[in-house]
Amino acid sequence: MRTVHVAIFVLVCCTLHAAAQETAAARERRMQWFQDAKLGVFIHWGIYAVNGIDESWSFYNGYISYDDYMKQLQGFTAADYDPDAWADIIRESGARYAVLTTKHHDGVALWPTQASGLNVVEATPAGRDLVGPFCSALRKRGLKTGLYFSQLDWSHPDYPHHTRIQKRYDPLDDPGRWNRFLTFQKRQLSELCHMFQPDLLWFDGDWDYGADLWQAADQRALINSLVPNVIVNSRLNGYGDYATPEQGMPVCRPRDRWWELCMTMNDSWGYQPNDRTYKTPNQIIRLFTECIGMGGNLLLDIGPRADGTIPPEQAAILKETGRWTSKHAEAVYGVRAGIPHGHFYGPTALSPDSTILYLYLHHLPNGPLVLKGIRNKINRIWVVGNGTKLTWDIKMKQYWSSVPGLVYIDVPERVLDEQVTVLAVLLQGPVDLYREYGTGIESN
């Protein structure tokens, strides 16, 4: 047994060393598909869909007793779960990856974990693995697989917290018990990595303790040893790859090199039939273009019913998002963050070589659009997904001044998209911006 422990320790140390040696170029390659994907689908599915209540939080916050919450196990049938149908509509939405909640804070696992009997195979009428078929269906369609995993587990007897007002113990006072929990947690994490080989791991629930107590470095080393090229989100106490703002749309571009806004369609993550506050496709697509313009991704959430069916309102939003992304693919996938605000009144993005500037029109134009501070010569402007070439006019360009003129672009009503119209501006050379304050007369 001692030999086995030494071998594991050596493996972890070697993996940590390898992770530390990852070059910037290697990390760029590993993150490439994520940066190019732009759109993902988040799937919150668990026993909370039976009564349509807040996932895990409803008992943690005392809105319902823990025992009553867990009675939902008996109603979680997954009777109409069709992972191929899920994968089809995810692909149709234009998403390039999807993330499934394999275990939320309530501790109920959607796969046949050997670490606990609290899983859908043993404890619910579903009686089967729900994660493996989902991963297979995505991969058959060329989509990347993401698995959500809650760090904390309010059902596990060795996790310090049970509800907001009930704490079992303090890890600093009982490190042996805490380490038993971490052993359980790492066993489940190892199962997910070994069984399903995810492209992305989406952690949640790291807020109770710091990286040292969570042994976050060891967790990342374990993950890398099992799935070397996996991408990990930020909620691993500083050992992740990208930031995850939640629900609130960033106003300024995040500082992180890679980031992803996770957002619900209504106000709930899981299925709640009483929540009818759905955002319109127009609102969602506009928010999506804001993410694109600031160099980020959108992870758009759906909450299937307990039987595994996707509510029609959510399916309709995915379909309309797919219509828009399919039409405007060149201005979605693989583009980079756009130019600073002020040059155009709306989101923008750039082609990878920065020679095409994409303009996203959130509103119907009341006269010509205005583009400011572009030093480059413009070779062509067209409507993305339509092909119509547009005319433009340059005003206020003085021969004696280095300040670029104002570019006025006429956009006929007949070319407007019902959600967001996109224009492509082909520049001569990579975009060259004027970022100064203007100048006085120099000649006349």
C-alpha positions, 0 to 999 in steps of 0.5 A, a space after each residue: 500500500 505504501 508503494 502505491 501511495 508513493 507512486 501516486 505522490 510522484 505522479 502528482 508532483 510530475 504533473 504539477 511540474 509539467 503544468 508549471 512548464 506549459 508554455 504560453 504557446 501551448 496554452 494558446 493551442 489548448 484554449 483555441 477551440 474554446 476561444 473560437 467556439 463563442 457559444 455554449 449551452 449550460 444544462 441544469 438537470 437534476 431532481 430539483 426539476 421534479 417540483 420545479 424548485 431552486 436547485 439545492 439552495 431551496 433546502 440550504 436556505 430553509 425554503 423546504 426541509 432537506 427530507 422533503 427536498 430529497 423526496 424528489 428522488 422518487 419522481 426523477 424518471 428521465 423517462 423521455 430523456 433522449 440525448 441525441 435529441 438534446 445534441 441535435 438542438 444544441 448543434 442547431 442552436 449554433 453552440 459548439 460545446 455544452 456543459 451538463 450538471 453531473 452533480 449539483 450542491 445537493 450531492 445527487 450524481 447523474 452517473 453511476 458513481 462508486 463513491 456514494 449511493 446517492 446517484 440516479 442509478 441507485 436512488 431514482 426511477 431513472 435507474 441508468 447513467 445519464 452522463 455517458 450517453 450525453 457525452 457520446 451524443 455530443 461527440 457524434 456531432 462534433 461538439 465539445 463536452 463539458 461537465 459541471 461538478 460541485 466542489 461542495 456537497 451538502 448531503 455528504 456527512 463529512 462536508 462541514 456545511 449542511 444548511 445555511 444555519 447548520 454546520 457540522 464541524 470546522 475543517 481546521 478542528 477536525 482535519 481527519 474528517 475534512 480529508 475523508 471528504 476530500 478523498 470522496 470528492 477526488 474519487 468522484 472527480 477521478 470517475 468523471 475524468 476517467 469515464 467520460 474524458 471531458 473537454 471542459 470541467 466546470 467547477 462550482 462551489 469553491 467559495 467556502 474555503 481557500 485553495 489550500 484547504 481544498 487542495 486545489 493544486 492537487 485537484 488540478 494535478 489529478 485532472 491533468 494526469 487523467 485528461 491532459 488537455 482539459 480546460 477548467 473554469 475559474 472556480 477552482 480557487 485560482 487553478 482554472 483557465 478562464 473567468 466565469 462572470 454569472 448572470 451580470 453582463 460585463 460593462 467593460 472587457 474583463 481583464 482575463 485573457 479568456 472568459 465566459 458569461 453564464 446566463 439563464 434564459 429566464 431567472 432560473 437555472 433549473 426547470 421552474 414552470 412558474 418562472 415565465 420571465 423569459 428573455 426574448 431571442 432579440 435580447 439574448 442575441 444582443 447580449 451574445 454579441 456584447 460577449 463576442 465584442 469583448 472577446 468572451 463566450 456566452 454559456 446559455 442555460 436550459 433546464 430540462 424537465 424531470 422526464 428529460 424533455 426540454 420546455 418548448 419556450 427554451 427550444 424555441 430560443 435555441 432554434 432562433 439563436 441557431 438561425 441567427 448564428 448560422 446566417 452570421 457564422 463568419 462574424 461569430 466563430 473564431 473572431 476576436 474582440 472588437 475595437 474600443 467603444 466610441 468608434 462605433 455605437 454598438 458591439 464590434 469584433 475583428 477577424 483573426 488577422 484584424 483586417 475585417 471589422 464586424 459591426 453589430 447593429 442592435 437598433 434600426 438605423 435612423 439615418 447612416 451609421 457612423 464609424 470613427 477613428 479608422 485610419 485604414 482605407 476601406 476596401 468594401 462593406 457588405 451585409 453579413 449573411 446577405 452579401 449586399 455591398 453597401 455604399 459609404 461616404 467620408 466626411 470631415 477628413 481634412 487634407 492637412 489633418 491626421 485625424 481620420 474622417 467620419 465614415 457614414 454607411 447607408 443601410 437599406 431597410 431591406 437588408 436588416 435582420 429581424 434580430 441583429 444585423 451585422 456589417 463587415 468592413 474590409 480594411 486595407 491592412 490590420 485595423 489602425 485606430 486613431 486614439 488621440 484628441 484631435 488637432 488644431 489647424 495646421 495648414 490652409 
